[in-house]
Amino acid sequence: MDKNYDMDDLDPVCKADMLADCQAFMMVNAHDLEDSDIDLDRAGHCFWLNRNGHGSGFWDEDTIENLYRKKLDHASKAYGEVNLYVGDDGKIYS
């Protein structure tokens, strides 16, 4: 999808849902994110990978301690999986 689509192609409701999930994750886990010293852009990417069970994410971040890897991985999974698809109108939905 990265090759053919960008943020402008997200359905507004899908985009709002994604942003709300990220904001909630960041608020609930602010202390662990801050203590882990992970870059917030990278944390968002890891959150997506972990919540969707991609076998990658916080666990692959060599710069953060194992304690935070485990806590942030567990916290991500609580948000459940999200699958994206392209609708007939060319917009991305979840």
N, CA, C and O atoms as a Tinker XYZ file with bonds, in Angstrom:
   376  protein
     1  N      0.821000   -1.200000    0.000000    73     2
     2  CA     0.000000    0.000000    0.000000    64     1     3
     3  C      0.865000    1.265000    0.000000    63     2     4     5
     4  O      0.497000    2.271000   -0.606000    81     3
     5  N      2.010000    1.211000    0.678000    73     3     6
     6  CA     2.866000    2.394000    0.751000    64     5     7
     7  C      3.272000    2.906000   -0.620000    63     6     8     9
     8  O      3.491000    4.103000   -0.809000    81     7
     9  N      3.369000    2.003000   -1.559000    73     7    10
    10  CA     3.805000    2.357000   -2.903000    64     9    11
    11  C      2.755000    3.195000   -3.643000    63    10    12    13
    12  O      3.100000    4.064000   -4.443000    81    11
    13  N      1.480000    2.928000   -3.373000    73    11    14
    14  CA     0.406000    3.555000   -4.140000    64    13    15
    15  C     -0.505000    4.488000   -3.353000    63    14    16    17
    16  O     -1.326000    5.194000   -3.938000    81    15
    17  N     -0.366000    4.495000   -2.032000    73    15    18
    18  CA    -1.291000    5.274000   -1.200000    64    17    19
    19  C     -0.528000    6.030000   -0.124000    63    18    20    21
    20  O      0.588000    5.664000    0.245000    81    19
    21  N     -1.160000    7.105000    0.377000    73    19    22
    22  CA    -0.594000    7.848000    1.503000    64    21    23
    23  C     -1.723000    8.289000    2.431000    63    22    24    25
    24  O     -2.872000    7.884000    2.254000    81    23
    25  N     -1.402000    9.098000    3.394000    73    23    26
    26  CA    -2.390000    9.528000    4.399000    64    25    27
    27  C     -3.610000   10.214000    3.785000    63    26    28    29
    28  O     -4.708000   10.146000    4.338000    81    27
    29  N     -3.420000   10.869000    2.652000    73    27    30
    30  CA    -4.538000   11.557000    2.000000    64    29    31
    31  C     -5.582000   10.588000    1.456000    63    30    32    33
    32  O     -6.711000   10.983000    1.167000    81    31
    33  N     -5.204000    9.325000    1.317000    73    31    34
    34  CA    -6.128000    8.319000    0.787000    64    33    35
    35  C     -6.956000    7.636000    1.867000    63    34    36    37
    36  O     -7.825000    6.820000    1.558000    81    35
    37  N     -6.697000    7.959000    3.129000    73    35    38
    38  CA    -7.474000    7.359000    4.222000    64    37    39
    39  C     -8.874000    7.954000    4.271000    63    38    40    41
    40  O     -9.047000    9.167000    4.161000    81    39
    41  N     -9.855000    7.103000    4.433000    73    39    42
    42  CA   -11.212000    7.565000    4.695000    64    41    43
    43  C    -11.172000    8.396000    5.982000    63    42    44    45
    44  O    -10.494000    7.997000    6.929000    81    43
    45  N    -11.864000    9.524000    6.054000    73    43    46
    46  CA   -11.800000   10.382000    7.239000    64    45    47
    47  C    -12.156000    9.659000    8.548000    63    46    48    49
    48  O    -11.539000    9.926000    9.579000    81    47
    49  N    -13.118000    8.768000    8.521000    73    47    50
    50  CA   -13.489000    8.026000    9.731000    64    49    51
    51  C    -12.365000    7.066000   10.123000    63    50    52    53
    52  O    -12.028000    6.945000   11.301000    81    51
    53  N    -11.797000    6.394000    9.145000    73    51    54
    54  CA   -10.675000    5.485000    9.389000    64    53    55
    55  C     -9.506000    6.254000    9.997000    63    54    56    57
    56  O     -8.912000    5.812000   10.980000    81    55
    57  N     -9.178000    7.401000    9.412000    73    55    58
    58  CA    -8.076000    8.220000    9.917000    64    57    59
    59  C     -8.343000    8.685000   11.343000    63    58    60    61
    60  O     -7.445000    8.649000   12.184000    81    59
    61  N     -9.558000    9.116000   11.620000    73    59    62
    62  CA    -9.911000    9.562000   12.974000    64    61    63
    63  C     -9.795000    8.417000   13.976000    63    62    64    65
    64  O     -9.313000    8.614000   15.092000    81    63
    65  N    -10.232000    7.229000   13.585000    73    63    66
    66  CA   -10.121000    6.054000   14.459000    64    65    67
    67  C     -8.663000    5.709000   14.738000    63    66    68    69
    68  O     -8.298000    5.391000   15.870000    81    67
    69  N     -7.834000    5.773000   13.700000    73    67    70
    70  CA    -6.411000    5.470000   13.865000    64    69    71
    71  C     -5.745000    6.474000   14.804000    63    70    72    73
    72  O     -4.980000    6.095000   15.691000    81    71
    73  N     -6.041000    7.738000   14.603000    73    71    74
    74  CA    -5.466000    8.777000   15.460000    64    73    75
    75  C     -5.936000    8.632000   16.904000    63    74    76    77
    76  O     -5.152000    8.810000   17.837000    81    75
    77  N     -7.199000    8.312000   17.086000    73    75    78
    78  CA    -7.740000    8.131000   18.441000    64    77    79
    79  C     -7.053000    6.964000   19.142000    63    78    80    81
    80  O     -6.724000    7.062000   20.324000    81    79
    81  N     -6.835000    5.865000   18.431000    73    79    82
    82  CA    -6.138000    4.721000   19.023000    64    81    83
    83  C     -4.712000    5.094000   19.410000    63    82    84    85
    84  O     -4.251000    4.750000   20.498000    81    83
    85  N     -4.022000    5.789000   18.530000    73    83    86
    86  CA    -2.641000    6.200000   18.829000    64    85    87
    87  C     -2.586000    7.140000   20.030000    63    86    88    89
    88  O     -1.742000    6.978000   20.911000    81    87
    89  N     -3.480000    8.112000   20.065000    73    87    90
    90  CA    -3.509000    9.050000   21.184000    64    89    91
    91  C     -3.818000    8.341000   22.494000    63    90    92    93
    92  O     -3.196000    8.622000   23.519000    81    91
    93  N     -4.777000    7.422000   22.460000    73    91    94
    94  CA    -5.132000    6.674000   23.669000    64    93    95
    95  C     -3.949000    5.824000   24.135000    63    94    96    97
    96  O     -3.636000    5.788000   25.325000    81    95
    97  N     -3.296000    5.145000   23.196000    73    95    98
    98  CA    -2.138000    4.321000   23.540000    64    97    99
    99  C     -1.042000    5.180000   24.166000    63    98   100   101
   100  O     -0.437000    4.803000   25.170000    81    99
   101  N     -0.799000    6.328000   23.563000    73    99   102
   102  CA     0.249000    7.212000   24.080000    64   101   103
   103  C     -0.102000    7.757000   25.460000    63   102   104   105
   104  O      0.774000    7.870000   26.317000    81   103
   105  N     -1.354000    8.092000   25.684000    73   103   106
   106  CA    -1.756000    8.624000   26.991000    64   105   107
   107  C     -1.662000    7.553000   28.071000    63   106   108   109
   108  O     -1.107000    7.798000   29.141000    81   107
   109  N     -2.196000    6.379000   27.800000    73   107   110
   110  CA    -2.209000    5.295000   28.779000    64   109   111
   111  C     -0.793000    4.816000   29.096000    63   110   112   113
   112  O     -0.505000    4.409000   30.221000    81   111
   113  N      0.086000    4.867000   28.097000    73   111   114
   114  CA     1.436000    4.329000   28.248000    64   113   115
   115  C      2.514000    5.411000   28.245000    63   114   116   117
   116  O      3.680000    5.134000   27.963000    81   115
   117  N      2.122000    6.628000   28.556000    73   115   118
   118  CA     3.055000    7.763000   28.490000    64   117   119
   119  C      4.306000    7.536000   29.332000    63   118   120   121
   120  O      5.419000    7.820000   28.887000    81   119
   121  N      4.125000    7.029000   30.537000    73   119   122
   122  CA     5.273000    6.828000   31.427000    64   121   123
   123  C      6.257000    5.823000   30.829000    63   122   124   125
   124  O      7.462000    6.073000   30.801000    81   123
   125  N      5.749000    4.694000   30.355000    73   123   126
   126  CA     6.624000    3.668000   29.779000    64   125   127
   127  C      7.271000    4.141000   28.478000    63   126   128   129
   128  O      8.440000    3.849000   28.228000    81   127
   129  N      6.530000    4.861000   27.659000    73   127   130
   130  CA     7.102000    5.389000   26.425000    64   129   131
   131  C      8.212000    6.390000   26.730000    63   130   132   133
   132  O      9.264000    6.380000   26.091000    81   131
   133  N      7.968000    7.244000   27.704000    73   131   134
   134  CA     8.979000    8.244000   28.082000    64   133   135
   135  C     10.215000    7.569000   28.669000    63   134   136   137
   136  O     11.342000    7.901000   28.301000    81   135
   137  N     10.006000    6.634000   29.571000    73   135   138
   138  CA    11.136000    5.946000   30.205000    64   137   139
   139  C     11.917000    5.083000   29.224000    63   138   140   141
   140  O     13.113000    4.861000   29.414000    81   139
   141  N     11.265000    4.599000   28.188000    73   139   142
   142  CA    11.952000    3.751000   27.214000    64   141   143
   143  C     12.828000    4.564000   26.263000    63   142   144   145
   144  O     13.717000    4.012000   25.614000    81   143
   145  N     12.584000    5.864000   26.178000    73   143   146
   146  CA    13.331000    6.771000   25.287000    64   145   147
   147  C     13.150000    6.454000   23.805000    63   146   148   149
   148  O     13.983000    6.844000   22.987000    81   147
   149  N     12.085000    5.758000   23.450000    73   147   150
   150  CA    11.845000    5.462000   22.042000    64   149   151
   151  C     11.296000    6.710000   21.352000    63   150   152   153
   152  O     10.493000    7.445000   21.927000    81   151
   153  N     11.729000    6.938000   20.135000    73   151   154
   154  CA    11.213000    8.032000   19.325000    64   153   155
   155  C      9.717000    7.804000   19.107000    63   154   156   157
   156  O      9.312000    6.680000   18.809000    81   155
   157  N      8.899000    8.825000   19.245000    73   155   158
   158  CA     7.449000    8.646000   19.159000    64   157   159
   159  C      6.976000    8.195000   17.780000    63   158   160   161
   160  O      6.001000    7.449000   17.685000    81   159
   161  N      7.635000    8.624000   16.720000    73   159   162
   162  CA     7.271000    8.118000   15.389000    64   161   163
   163  C      7.531000    6.620000   15.310000    63   162   164   165
   164  O      6.724000    5.866000   14.766000    81   163
   165  N      8.653000    6.203000   15.854000    73   163   166
   166  CA     8.997000    4.782000   15.858000    64   165   167
   167  C      8.020000    4.010000   16.751000    63   166   168   169
   168  O      7.623000    2.892000   16.423000    81   167
   169  N      7.640000    4.608000   17.872000    73   167   170
   170  CA     6.687000    3.963000   18.781000    64   169   171
   171  C      5.351000    3.730000   18.086000    63   170   172   173
   172  O      4.721000    2.690000   18.284000    81   171
   173  N      4.917000    4.684000   17.277000    73   171   174
   174  CA     3.668000    4.510000   16.536000    64   173   175
   175  C      3.748000    3.343000   15.567000    63   174   176   177
   176  O      2.798000    2.573000   15.429000    81   175
   177  N      4.872000    3.219000   14.906000    73   175   178
   178  CA     5.084000    2.101000   13.979000    64   177   179
   179  C      5.079000    0.775000   14.743000    63   178   180   181
   180  O      4.449000   -0.192000   14.315000    81   179
   181  N      5.778000    0.736000   15.868000    73   179   182
   182  CA     5.827000   -0.483000   16.690000    64   181   183
   183  C      4.442000   -0.834000   17.222000    63   182   184   185
   184  O      4.064000   -2.005000   17.259000    81   183
   185  N      3.690000    0.178000   17.632000    73   183   186
   186  CA     2.325000   -0.035000   18.118000    64   185   187
   187  C      1.499000   -0.746000   17.047000    63   186   188   189
   188  O      0.797000   -1.713000   17.342000    81   187
   189  N      1.584000   -0.270000   15.805000    73   187   190
   190  CA     0.840000   -0.869000   14.700000    64   189   191
   191  C      1.251000   -2.324000   14.494000    63   190   192   193
   192  O      0.399000   -3.202000   14.360000    81   191
   193  N      2.554000   -2.574000   14.470000    73   191   194
   194  CA     3.041000   -3.936000   14.242000    64   193   195
   195  C      2.621000   -4.875000   15.371000    63   194   196   197
   196  O      2.157000   -5.987000   15.117000    81   195
   197  N      2.783000   -4.426000   16.618000    73   195   198
   198  CA     2.442000   -5.276000   17.757000    64   197   199
   199  C      0.954000   -5.558000   17.843000    63   198   200   201
   200  O      0.554000   -6.703000   18.055000    81   199
   201  N      0.131000   -4.539000   17.682000    73   199   202
   202  CA    -1.313000   -4.736000   17.848000    64   201   203
   203  C     -1.869000   -5.683000   16.804000    63   202   204   205
   204  O     -2.880000   -6.347000   17.036000    81   203
   205  N     -1.209000   -5.750000   15.647000    73   203   206
   206  CA    -1.673000   -6.588000   14.557000    64   205   207
   207  C     -0.968000   -7.933000   14.492000    63   206   208   209
   208  O     -1.183000   -8.701000   13.553000    81   207
   209  N     -0.131000   -8.226000   15.476000    73   207   210
   210  CA     0.505000   -9.525000   15.558000    64   209   211
   211  C      1.458000   -9.826000   14.416000    63   210   212   213
   212  O      1.519000  -10.962000   13.947000    81   211
   213  N      2.204000   -8.823000   13.959000    73   211   214
   214  CA     3.109000   -9.015000   12.834000    64   213   215
   215  C      4.427000   -9.695000   13.209000    63   214   216   217
   216  O      5.273000   -9.915000   12.343000    81   215
   217  N      4.611000  -10.031000   14.489000    73   215   218
   218  CA     5.843000  -10.692000   14.897000    64   217   219
   219  C      7.018000   -9.748000   14.956000    63   218   220   221
   220  O      8.172000  -10.178000   14.978000    81   219
   221  N      6.732000   -8.481000   14.981000    73   219   222
   222  CA     7.754000   -7.446000   15.059000    64   221   223
   223  C      7.157000   -6.287000   15.842000    63   222   224   225
   224  O      5.967000   -6.290000   16.157000    81   223
   225  N      7.966000   -5.320000   16.147000    73   223   226
   226  CA     7.482000   -4.151000   16.871000    64   225   227
   227  C      8.415000   -3.783000   17.998000    63   226   228   229
   228  O      9.627000   -3.690000   17.805000    81   227
   229  N      7.854000   -3.572000   19.183000    73   227   230
   230  CA     8.670000   -3.150000   20.316000    64   229   231
   231  C      9.762000   -4.160000   20.640000    63   230   232   233
   232  O     10.832000   -3.778000   21.116000    81   231
   233  N      9.512000   -5.432000   20.392000    73   231   234
   234  CA    10.507000   -6.470000   20.683000    64   233   235
   235  C     11.770000   -6.305000   19.871000    63   234   236   237
   236  O     12.831000   -6.768000   20.291000    81   235
   237  N     11.690000   -5.662000   18.723000    73   235   238
   238  CA    12.852000   -5.497000   17.857000    64   237   239
   239  C     13.645000   -4.222000   18.134000    63   238   240   241
   240  O     14.651000   -3.958000   17.476000    81   239
   241  N     13.201000   -3.446000   19.091000    73   239   242
   242  CA    13.869000   -2.191000   19.399000    64   241   243
   243  C     15.024000   -2.433000   20.376000    63   242   244   245
   244  O     14.817000   -2.557000   21.583000    81   243
   245  N     16.227000   -2.497000   19.837000    73   243   246
   246  CA    17.414000   -2.758000   20.658000    64   245   247
   247  C     17.714000   -1.629000   21.634000    63   246   248   249
   248  O     18.434000   -1.825000   22.614000    81   247
   249  N     17.167000   -0.456000   21.371000    73   247   250
   250  CA    17.482000    0.700000   22.207000    64   249   251
   251  C     16.652000    0.769000   23.489000    63   250   252   253
   252  O     16.938000    1.591000   24.360000    81   251
   253  N     15.630000   -0.079000   23.618000    73   251   254
   254  CA    14.819000   -0.020000   24.836000    64   253   255
   255  C     14.993000   -1.303000   25.653000    63   254   256   257
   256  O     15.214000   -2.387000   25.113000    81   255
   257  N     14.886000   -1.139000   26.955000    73   255   258
   258  CA    15.064000   -2.259000   27.871000    64   257   259
   259  C     13.957000   -3.296000   27.697000    63   258   260   261
   260  O     12.844000   -2.969000   27.285000    81   259
   261  N     14.274000   -4.534000   28.012000    73   259   262
   262  CA    13.341000   -5.648000   27.867000    64   261   263
   263  C     12.038000   -5.416000   28.643000    63   262   264   265
   264  O     10.960000   -5.781000   28.173000    81   263
   265  N     12.139000   -4.815000   29.821000    73   263   266
   266  CA    10.949000   -4.526000   30.630000    64   265   267
   267  C      9.942000   -3.700000   29.829000    63   266   268   269
   268  O      8.749000   -4.004000   29.825000    81   267
   269  N     10.423000   -2.655000   29.151000    73   267   270
   270  CA     9.526000   -1.783000   28.382000    64   269   271
   271  C      9.055000   -2.465000   27.108000    63   270   272   273
   272  O      7.924000   -2.247000   26.673000    81   271
   273  N      9.899000   -3.281000   26.508000    73   271   274
   274  CA     9.476000   -4.040000   25.333000    64   273   275
   275  C      8.251000   -4.881000   25.682000    63   274   276   277
   276  O      7.256000   -4.882000   24.957000    81   275
   277  N      8.341000   -5.591000   26.795000    73   275   278
   278  CA     7.257000   -6.483000   27.224000    64   277   279
   279  C      5.998000   -5.694000   27.571000    63   278   280   281
   280  O      4.901000   -6.058000   27.147000    81   279
   281  N      6.146000   -4.623000   28.334000    73   279   282
   282  CA     4.988000   -3.835000   28.750000    64   281   283
   283  C      4.286000   -3.188000   27.556000    63   282   284   285
   284  O      3.058000   -3.206000   27.471000    81   283
   285  N      5.059000   -2.623000   26.640000    73   283   286
   286  CA     4.468000   -1.938000   25.497000    64   285   287
   287  C      3.867000   -2.927000   24.498000    63   286   288   289
   288  O      2.856000   -2.634000   23.860000    81   287
   289  N      4.484000   -4.085000   24.367000    73   287   290
   290  CA     3.919000   -5.143000   23.534000    64   289   291
   291  C      2.558000   -5.566000   24.074000    63   290   292   293
   292  O      1.582000   -5.641000   23.327000    81   291
   293  N      2.500000   -5.835000   25.349000    73   291   294
   294  CA     1.245000   -6.258000   25.990000    64   293   295
   295  C      0.180000   -5.172000   25.854000    63   294   296   297
   296  O     -0.974000   -5.463000   25.539000    81   295
   297  N      0.567000   -3.931000   26.089000    73   295   298
   298  CA    -0.383000   -2.812000   25.994000    64   297   299
   299  C     -0.917000   -2.655000   24.571000    63   298   300   301
   300  O     -2.086000   -2.319000   24.380000    81   299
   301  N     -0.073000   -2.896000   23.581000    73   299   302
   302  CA    -0.488000   -2.771000   22.177000    64   301   303
   303  C     -1.554000   -3.787000   21.818000    63   302   304   305
   304  O     -2.530000   -3.467000   21.138000    81   303
   305  N     -1.364000   -4.999000   22.272000    73   303   306
   306  CA    -2.281000   -6.080000   21.925000    64   305   307
   307  C     -3.689000   -5.843000   22.460000    63   306   308   309
   308  O     -4.656000   -6.376000   21.916000    81   307
   309  N     -3.811000   -5.051000   23.516000    73   307   310
   310  CA    -5.118000   -4.749000   24.091000    64   309   311
   311  C     -6.005000   -3.962000   23.115000    63   310   312   313
   312  O     -7.224000   -3.923000   23.278000    81   311
   313  N     -5.397000   -3.342000   22.113000    73   311   314
   314  CA    -6.164000   -2.548000   21.147000    64   313   315
   315  C     -6.717000   -3.388000   19.997000    63   314   316   317
   316  O     -7.497000   -2.893000   19.183000    81   315
   317  N     -6.320000   -4.635000   19.930000    73   315   318
   318  CA    -6.846000   -5.526000   18.900000    64   317   319
   319  C     -6.286000   -5.253000   17.519000    63   318   320   321
   320  O     -5.631000   -4.239000   17.277000    81   319
   321  N     -6.559000   -6.178000   16.629000    73   319   322
   322  CA    -6.076000   -6.073000   15.253000    64   321   323
   323  C     -6.928000   -5.116000   14.433000    63   322   324   325
   324  O     -8.124000   -4.957000   14.677000    81   323
   325  N     -6.290000   -4.487000   13.460000    73   323   326
   326  CA    -6.970000   -3.622000   12.495000    64   325   327
   327  C     -6.479000   -4.018000   11.121000    63   326   328   329
   328  O     -5.274000   -4.083000   10.880000    81   327
   329  N     -7.398000   -4.280000   10.231000    73   327   330
   330  CA    -7.049000   -4.619000    8.850000    64   329   331
   331  C     -7.497000   -3.492000    7.939000    63   330   332   333
   332  O     -8.613000   -2.988000    8.057000    81   331
   333  N     -6.621000   -3.104000    7.036000    73   331   334
   334  CA    -6.928000   -2.039000    6.092000    64   333   335
   335  C     -7.257000   -2.644000    4.728000    63   334   336   337
   336  O     -6.726000   -3.689000    4.352000    81   335
   337  N     -8.137000   -1.970000    4.001000    73   335   338
   338  CA    -8.472000   -2.392000    2.644000    64   337   339
   339  C     -8.829000   -1.163000    1.823000    63   338   340   341
   340  O     -9.215000   -0.127000    2.363000    81   339
   341  N     -8.695000   -1.295000    0.533000    73   339   342
   342  CA    -9.022000   -0.209000   -0.385000    64   341   343
   343  C    -10.431000   -0.439000   -0.904000    63   342   344   345
   344  O    -10.740000   -1.491000   -1.462000    81   343
   345  N    -11.275000    0.561000   -0.709000    73   343   346
   346  CA   -12.660000    0.487000   -1.189000    64   345   347
   347  C    -12.757000    0.760000   -2.680000    63   346   348   349
   348  O    -11.783000    1.156000   -3.321000    81   347
   349  N    -13.938000    0.543000   -3.215000    73   347   350
   350  CA   -14.179000    0.789000   -4.639000    64   349   351
   351  C    -13.938000    2.242000   -5.027000    63   350   352   353
   352  O    -13.696000    2.548000   -6.195000    81   351
   353  N    -14.005000    3.132000   -4.048000    73   351   354
   354  CA   -13.786000    4.552000   -4.301000    64   353   355
   355  C    -12.313000    4.947000   -4.209000    63   354   356   357
   356  O    -11.983000    6.123000   -4.363000    81   355
   357  N    -11.421000    3.979000   -3.960000    73   355   358
   358  CA    -9.999000    4.251000   -3.876000    64   357   359
   359  C     -9.536000    4.722000   -2.517000    63   358   360   361
   360  O     -8.347000    4.973000   -2.321000    81   359
   361  N    -10.457000    4.847000   -1.570000    73   359   362
   362  CA   -10.117000    5.249000   -0.210000    64   361   363
   363  C     -9.767000    4.024000    0.635000    63   362   364   365
   364  O    -10.244000    2.918000    0.381000    81   363
   365  N     -8.926000    4.245000    1.642000    73   363   366
   366  CA    -8.529000    3.166000    2.550000    64   365   367
   367  C     -9.456000    3.166000    3.756000    63   366   368   369
   368  O     -9.705000    4.198000    4.378000    81   367
   369  N     -9.959000    1.973000    4.066000    73   367   370
   370  CA   -10.879000    1.778000    5.192000    64   369   371
   371  C    -10.301000    0.727000    6.144000    63   370   372   373
   372  O     -9.388000   -0.025000    5.801000    81   371
   373  N    -10.870000    0.706000    7.348000    73   371   374
   374  CA   -10.466000   -0.333000    8.302000    64   373   375
   375  C    -11.676000   -1.136000    8.708000    63   374   376
   376  O    -11.560000   -2.065000    9.507000    81   375
